[in-house]
Structures are given as C-alpha cells and as structure tokens.
Amino acid sequence: MARLTVLGRGVLAVLLFGAVAVLLGPARPAAAHAAVVGTVPQQQAVLGFSPTEVTITFSEPVTLVPGRAQVLAPDGKRINNGDAGVRDATLRIPIRVADRPLGTYLVSYRVISADSHPVAGSYTFAVGAASATPPEPADETVRPDVQLAVPVTRYLGYAGLVLLIGPTLLLGLLWPRRLPRRGAVRLVRAGLLLVAAGTLAGFWAQAPYTSGAGLLDVSGAELRQVLDSDFGLALAARLGIVALVAALLPPVLAGRAAGRVRVGLLVALGLAGLATWPLAGHAAASPTPLASGIAGVVHLAAMSVWLGGLVTLVCFPLRAAHPRVLAVVLPVWSRWASIAVLWLVAGGLVQAVIEIGAPGALFGTGYGRLVLAKVALLALLLGAAGYARRLVRRRATAAPAPAPASAVTERRRLRRTVGLEVLVGLVVLGVSSVLVQTTPGRNAGIEAEIAASDTFAQTLSSPLYTLQFDVYPVQLGPNNTVHAYVYTPDGKPLPAVEWTLTAALPAQGVEPTDTPMLGIEPHHAVGAVSFPIPGDWELRFTVRTSEIDQATVRTVVRVR
C-alpha cells in the first residue's frame, strides 16, 4: 500500500508541475508558423477591372482547410468559382465571372502550415472604388479552450516518455535484485498510458485547432482530415509503436533474459516512436529537417532517460534500498546521468540554433525568451545534479560502515536534492510543451522581414491585355521574385506564349537587361529581377499572346 502511495505521488507530481508550467506560459501559444509573403490582388489595392482569381503566397508549403478560403463581394455574397486549391506555398481562389459588382472585396483564408499549426487571416481589395461599408471578416482565432488543450496534450506525451523510458532502463539494467519491481513497473505502465492518452487527445485537439471550432465541436470530416495529414500519420504511427512496445516489454520489466532480438526491436521501436514528435512539430518545416529531426530525437531520449531515472530513484531505491546497494547503484546512475545531460544539451543546442535563426531573435521573440527561460531552469537543474553527484561520490569514498545517523542524514539530503531535480525537470517539460506551440524565431524573423520590406504590386494595361504583377521583396541584390498575370480587358485569364522582363536604370547609365520568365500556368509566369544599385528602376514586361500579337507595358520601381 505504501508503494502505491509513492507511485501515485510520483505520477501526480509529473502531471501537476507540468500543468503549472503550461498555465503560466504565454496566453496565446497557438501562433501561426507560416507568413504571407505576397497576394494578388495586393492588399487594399484599387483595380480597374474585376479579377478572376485571388492568389496568396506563403513563406512555406501549406495545406488548405476545406471550405475555409473564400472571397466575399461588396454585398457580402460568397463568389468562389468552385473550390480553392493549394500548390506548394501558393493558395488560389477562383472567382465567378458573374456577380462581381464594384466596391470592396474581402478575402479570408485558413490553412495549415508544414509544422501542423493553423494560419488564418483576411485582407481587402477594391474594384472601381472602395465601399463605404466593406464586408466584415469572420473571427478566425483559436478558441481559448483549444489554446490550453493543445499544449496540455503535448505535456501528457512528454510525461509519458519520462515515465516509460527512464524506469524501463533502470529495471532492465540496474535494478537491485532484492528490491521489489512492482512500483517501477507500474510507472512504466502509467507512462505507456500517458503517451497513448496524450496522442489520442492531441489527435482530437488538432481538429478544432485547425478548423477554429470549440474543443467539443468536432466533426468526423475534420478528424478524417487530421488523419490524412502528416501530423495525423505521425500520431497514428506513434500509437502503433506504443502497442508494439507494450507487447515486447514484459520480460524486460520482470528482469528475465529478453534476448538480443527483442532488445533490438525495442530500441528500434523506441527511436521510431521518438521520431514522431519532431515529425509532428517544428522539424517538419525546418530549413534542415534531417538535422532538426535527429536533434529532436536525441533531446527527447536524453531528457526521458535523465528525468525518468530521477523519478524512479526518488520513488523507490532512495526510499527502500539498502545503503550498500545504493553505494553500487548510484555511482553507475551518476555516470549515465552525466552522459544523458551531455546529449540533452547538445540536442537542445542544435535545435535552438536551427529554430531561433538570427541572434537577435533570442531576445526579440517569444520563442527566444522561452528558450532563455528553459536554459535558466536547466542551469538550476544542472546545479542540483552536480550537488547530488558530489553526494554520491562522497558516499562512495566514505568508510564501509558509516554511522547510522550519518547515513540517514546523507540519504535524506540526497533524496531532497534529487527531488528538487525532478520538480525543476517537470517544469522544464511544461515550458517545452508551450515552446513547441510557439512561432520559432526563424519564422518570426521572416515575418519581421516581410513587414519591414516593400512589396511592389501594380496593374498595367495595354490594348491587348491587362497585366497584374508583384515584386517581393524590393531590395538590393538578385533575389527579387516577380509574379505576373495577364488578363483580357474584361478580366478573363489570357494564355501567353512568351514572357520577357527587362530592367534598366537610365539615370545611372545601367543598360536594359532582359530576364526570361517561366510560365507556370497559361496566364501566370514567375521570374527574378536583380537590382544591383539603388534608384528608380524601369521595368518593362513584353508578353506575346500569339504568333503575331505582342505588347509591352512599363512602370518604375523605386529601390532603396
């Protein structure tokens, strides 16, 4: 009965301290992780004709939430012409030819970024002149109950890993023969249940997280959409792995010979299961996904070994094992913990470098500040671990039979120190649960760059066609992307045979330079223009629509 109480306290501590960290985290953890880098028509543009489609380009590939991309006419009517579509990082919304009055149009969208987080927003453009009362955008924010539920499900998974991996390692390799195994085995079973429960809860919460609905307002279609996504497939694989691990673990937990094949399978399944966390998180959209994924697996494995081993030691060996047994077990565990800490720091450092990006993001973004908070907690954790290691060494080098009073005092001091490690480690898990829901510093840098840089968009007309184009970003250098679209004078897409973009800076004596553009759709081409020096650059678009029909339109773009 006493061991059941100890077990209950251990599991409750893991859950409660993490819950505190999650509740004390940012009030809005569900930040979007992809940024809009361009739109056609441009936001707040006033056009001389009605476009036949709207395109929105993001900073990374996205997936459309069905039915959540629309264009509303000035009278509030939805004027989508069929379903919107996504190709890589570009969302296209076709518009009906009829029912397009003059006034302000509202474009709204909700998509899922590559790392499974929702991106929602809206903007307006006008045809002819702006409306006095433009359509109102819908509320696309994530509901408060969902904002809280998502990091809680992440925490359940992390807590399950701690209770699963650390106790299993001790039971399989370092458990004293005369110390009962029942309590530690129950910790492992609790870990399996927490991982499974966190995975199922995360699968459920992802549906309203992506759709914008309430936590209990979930439809079968939304759950099917989650299951069909990369996030859902990763969680489904995790559940299957948990079931296989549960079937293979009993001999290891009982202390019987497990055999090399079984142990090898458990190690392989464990690594595969750990990989599902980065696959369902930031690593999926990382600029270096392989390195980010490996670092995530290493970080999770080291954290689970270290913190899980500490929880097990506090709950069982430090309470009930004989001092002579502890004199053998603790030095070995201390070496294991040192190795785990080394890999924990290494994996975390690689992740931080990839996800933070520029050094300024460490202090200038919420993600960077959470990383700093995690580092501060980890420093406290390492201080406690260092003190515990000194106690273990002192115990190992002490006389074979210390005085009973001294032995009891040392054991209590060691238990309190390891207990402090456990409590701080659980708070670190809570911070990590919030961190994985926060926009990485590298994305925040992209958003700031987009906000600070200029996007030039314009509509140019000729007797043959109307051309819409945008240049992003408008900056010195070669990497200025140009998208161009041609339409008939009445706004219908016009197929083009050949596109040419010419850039010149007459005031500085820079001669015209032709840049070919690649047609990716019959009426849409993309290219890149170079602005080597600042000034008022003249851009000329020459579009040939048939063997004999060709026209050139021009404009001036100021580059600073």
N, C-alpha and C positions, 0 to 999 in steps of 0.2 A: 504493500500500500504506500509505503514511503517513496518507493521508486516511481510509482505512478504520479505522485505529487510532484516529484522532481521533474519528471517528463512534462507534466502539464505546465509547470512553471517555465520550463525551457521553451516550449512551443509558444506559450503566451507572450513571453519576452520577445521572441523573434517577431511576432506579429505586431505587438503594441508599440514597440520602439520604432519600428519602421513606419507604422501608421502616423506616429507623431511627426516624423521627418517629412512624410508626404503631405500632411495637413499644413505644416509650416512652410512648405515650398511655395513657389510663385502661384498667385491666384489664377493665372491663365497659362497652364503648361502646354495646352494643345495648340502650339504655334505652327503656322504653315511653314513648310521647308522648301518650297519652290517659289520663285518670284516671277512676276510678269515682266518680260523684257521688251515687249512690243505688241501693239494692236493695230489692226486695220479694219475700219477707220480709226484714226487716232482719238484718244480721249478728248472730249469737248471740241472735236473738230466740227466745222460747219461745211457741209458738202453742197455742191450744186446739182447733185443727182442722187438717186436712191441706190445704194449698193445692193448687190445680190447675195453677198455673204459677209460674215464677220470672222476675222481670224485673230487669235490670241496666241502669242508665243511665250513659253515659259523658259526658265533657266535650266530645266532638266526634264526628262520624259515624264509624262503624266498619264493617268487613266481617268476617263470620264465617268462621273456618277450618272447613271441613266436618268434621263428626264430633267437634269439639273443645269442644262445650258440652254438659254433662251434669249430671244430678242423681243422686247415689248415696244409696240408702236406708240405714238403720242396719245392715242386714245386708250392705251392700256391693254390692247389685244396682243396676244402672242402670235407672231408672224413667222415662226420657224417653218422652213420648207423641208419637211422630213426630219430625220434625226441628225443631230450634231455628230461630228466624228473627230477622232484624235489620231494623229500620226506623229510618233516620237514626242516632240515637245510642243507641237502646234495643234491648237483646237480650232476647228472650223464649224461655223454655224450658218447653214444656208438660209436665205430669206425668200419668202414668196414674192413673185413679181407683182401680183395684185395687192391691194390693201396696204399701200405704203404712202401714207399722207405726209405732208410737210410737218416739221416740228422736231421735238427731241425724242430720241430713241434710247431705251435702256437695255444694256447688255448685262446679263448676270450669268455666273458660272459657278460650278463646284466640281473640282477634280481631285484626284488622289495623287500625291507626289510619289516618287520612286521609293521613298522610305516609309510609305504607308500613312502619311499624315495628310489631312484634308487641306485643300487650298480653295477658298471661296472669295468672291468679290464681285464687283459690278462697276460699270462706267457708262457714260452717256456720250452720244454724238448727235448732231442735228442735221437735218436736210432742209435746205432753204433758210430757215431761221429757227432759233430756239423757242420752245414752248413756254408759255407763262407758268404752267403747272406741269412739269415733267413727271413721268411715271415714278413711283416710289419703289426702291429696291426692297426685296424681302430680307428678313433677318436670317443671315447665314452663319451666325456664331454657333459654336459648340455649346450645348446645354451644360449648366453647372454640374448636374449630377454625372454627366458623361465625363466632364473635365476631371472630376475626382475619381471616377471609376477606372479610367484607363491607367493612371499610374499605380493605383492600388492593385490591379491585376498584374502589372509588371512586378510589383513588390512580392506578391504571392509566389510568382515564379522564382525570383531570386532567393526568397526564404526557403523554398522547396529545394533548390540546388544546395544551399548551405546544409540543410538537414539530411540531404541524401548523400552527398559526396564525402564530406568530412567524416561522419560516423562510419560509413562503409570502409573507408581507407583504414581507420583505426581498428575496426572489427576484423578486417582481413589480414592485417599485417602486424599490429602492435597490441592487441588486446591481451591483458593478463589472463592466464588460464583459470585462475580461481575466482575471477570477478564475473558475476552474472552478466549475461549478454542481453537479457530481455529488454531493459530500458533503452539501450542503444539501438537495438533492432526496431523498437517502436519509433525512435527518432527517424530512422531510415524510412519506415513505412509512412510516417507523417510527411516526410519530405516528398515521397512519391505522390501522395495525395495532394499536397500543396502545388506541386508542379502541374499535375493534371487539372486541378481546380483552377489554377491561375491561367492555364492555357485555354480551357473552356470559357472561363469568364472573359479573357481577352478576346477570344473569337466573337463572343456575343457583343461586347462593348464596342468592337471595331465597326459593327454595322451602324449604330446611331452616331458614332464618331465621324464616319464618312458621310452619312446622309444628313446630319444636323438634327435628327429627331431626338426624343427623350430616351432615357435608358431602357424603358419598358415598351417603347413604341417601335418595335422591330418586326419587320415582315419577313416571310420566307424568301422573297426575291432578294432582299438585302443580304440575308445570310448566305444565299447562293452566290451572290456577287463577291462577298468576302472569301468564300471557299475557293472561288475561281481565281482570286488574286494571288500574287506571290506571297503576300503576308499569310493568307489562309492556308496555302500549301505548306508553308514553313510550320505553321501551328499544327496542321494535320500530321505532318511527319513527326513532330515532337510527341504527339500523343501516341503514335505507333511505337516510337522508340521507348517511351515510358513503359508501355505494356510489355515489350520485349525484355527490358531491363528488370522489371518486376518478376518476370518468369525465370530469369537467369540468376538472380541474386541469392536465393535461399541458402545454397551451400556455402557461399562466402560469408553470409551473416552468421551461420551456425558454426563457423570455424572448421568446416570439413575441407578436405582437399577438393578444390574446384576444377583442377585440370587447366592446362595451358590454353586449350581451345576456348573454354568458357571464359577464362580471364581475358583472352584476346578479343573475344566478341564483346565483352563488357566494356573494354577500353575503347574499341572502335565505335560502339553504340554511344558511349559517353561523349566522345569527341563530336560525333554526328549530331547528337542532341544539343550540345553546347553551341554548335554552329547555327542552329535555328534561331538563336537570339540575334546575332548580328544580321542574319539574312532577313529578319523581320524588322530591322531598325535602320540606323543611320548608315551602316556599312553598305546597304543596298544602293544608296545614292552617292557613295563616297567617290572622290576622284581616283582613288586607288582601292577598289573594292576588295581585292585579294589581301592586300596588306592590312586593311582595316578589319576584315573578317578574321584573319589569323590573330591579330592583336586582341580582338574581342573575345575569341575563344580562350586565349591564354589568360587574359584578365579575369574572365569568369571562373575558369578552372582554379587559378591560384587563390582567388577570393573564397571559393567554396571549400577548398582544402583547408585554408588557414582558419577562416571563421567557423566552419563546421567542426573542425577538430577542437577549437577552443570551447564551443558549446558542449561538445561531448565530454571534454575533460572536466569542465565545471560541474556538469550534471552527475557524473559518475566516478571516474578514477580519483579525482581530488577529494571526493566525499567518502569513498569507501575502500580504496585500495590501501594495502599495507605500505608503510614508508619505504621498505626495501624494494617493493615492486615499483613504486614511484621513482626511486633512485635509478632504476633501469629504464623505465618508460619515458620519463620527462626529458632526459638528455637527447634521446633519439627524436622525440617530437620536436624539441627545440631546433634541431638541425633541419628537420622537414619544414618547420615554420619559416626558418630563415630563407630556405630555397623558394618557398611559396611567395614570400614577401618580395624577393628579388624579381620573380616573374610577374608578380602583381604590379609592381612599379614599372617594369619595362613595358608590359602590355598597355598600361594606362598612359604612359608617356607617348607611345606611338599613336594611340587613339587621340590624345589631346592635340598632338602636332597636326594630325590629319584634319580633325574636326574643327579646331579653332582657326586654323589658317594663319592670318596675319597676327603679329604680336599684339597689336592694338586691340584685337577682339577679346583678349584675355581679360581686360578691364572694362572694355566698352560694350560688351554684350552680356545678356543674361546667362547665356551658356558659359561664357568665360568666368563669370563670377561664381557660378555653381561649381565649376571645376576648381576654382580657388578655395571655395568652402570645403570641397571634398579633400583637397590637398591638406588643408589645415586639420581636418578631422583625422586624416591618415597620419599626419605628423604626431598628433596626440596618441593615436593607436600604436605607432612605432615606438614612442617613448615608453608606453606601458609595456609593450612587448620586450623592449630592451631591459627594463627593470625586472620583468619576470624571468628573462634569460639569466640575468645575474643571480637571481634567487636559486634557479635550477643549478647553476654552476657551483654556487656556494654549498648547496645541498650535496652535490656530487663529490665535492672535495672535503666535506666535513668528516668527522670521526665516524666509524661504522655504527656506533650506538650512541647517538646524541641523547641528551636528557629529554625525558618525555615532555616536560613543559616547553622546552625549546622547540622540539619537533612540532608540537601542536601550534605554537605561535607561528612558525615558518609556514606550516600548511595553510593556516588562516590567511596569512599575508599573501601567499601565492594565489589562493582562491580569490581573494578580493581583487588582486591585480589582473588575473585572467578574466574575472567577471567584468572589470572595467573595460578590458579589451573587447569583450563580447558586446557590451552595451554600445560602445562607440562604433563598433563594426556594424551593428544593426542600424544605427542612424546613417552610416555611410550607405548602406543598402537603400534606405529611403531616399537619400539625396540622389542616388543613381537612378532610382525609379522615376524621379522628376526630370533628371538630366536627359534621359532618352526621349522625353516628350518635348524637349526644348529645341528651338531652332539652333543648329550648330553655328559656331562663329563664322565658318566659311560662308554659309548661306546668308547670314546677317551682313557679311561684307559685300556679297553680291547685291543684296537689297539696297545697301547704302550707296554702292557704286551706281546702281540704276537710278536711285533718287537724285544723286549728285550730277550724273552725266546727262547730256542732252540727247533727246531723240528727235530727229527731224522728220516730219511727215508732211506730205503735201499732195494735192490733186492738180494735175496738169492736163490741159485739154488741147486737142488739135482737131481739124475737120474729120480725121479718120478715126480717132479713138480718144478715150479719156484714160489717163494713167494715174493710178494711185501708187505712191511709193513711201517707204520709210527707211531711214538710215539710223542704225544703232550699233555702238554708241557713236556720237560725233566727237572724235578725239584725234589727236596727232598719232600717226602710225598707220600700219596696213590693215588692222583688224576692224574695219568698219563695214558691217554687214548691211547689204541693201536687199530689200524685198520690193518687187514691183508687180503690179497687177494692171491688166488692160481690160477695158470695157467698151462696149458700143456707146454712142451718145445717150441712148435710153437706159443704160445701166446693166446690160446683159454681158456676161463674160465673152471676151473676144479672143479666139485662139490666135497665137502669134507664131510665126515661122522662125524669126531670128530676133535676138535682143543684143544691143550694144550700149554700153555705158561709157561715156567719155568725161574725164575730169581734167580741168585746166585752171590755172591761176594767172590770168593775164597781167594783173597788177605787179606780180613778182617775176614775170617772164617765164613762167612754167608752161611749156607747150602741152597741148592736149594729149592725153594718154588714153587709149582705148582699153576697156576692160570687158571681156566677154561675160555674158550672164547665162546661167544654166536654167533652162526651162524645166521646172519640176511638175508643172501642170500646164494644160494648153494656154491658160491666160495668166500664169504666175511664173516668175523667174527670180532667181536669187544670185547674188554676186557679192564681191567685196571691193571696196574702193580704198585707196591709200591717200592720206593727207600728210605729206612729209613736213610741211611748214604751215604755220597759222596764216589765215587770211580768208578772203571771200572767194570760195571755190565755185567755179561754174560747172554744173553737172548737165550733161545732155544725154537724153535717152532716145535712141533710134530703134524703132520697132517696125519690123516688116511683117505684115499680116497675110501677104500673098506673094506671088512671083513679081507683081508689078506695084503693089500698094505698100508704101512705106512713108513714115512721117517721123519728125524729130521734135521733141519738146525739151525745154531747158528751164533751169532755175539756178539760184545762187544759195549756197550753204556757207554760213559763217563758222569757221573753225578757230577756236581759241587755244 
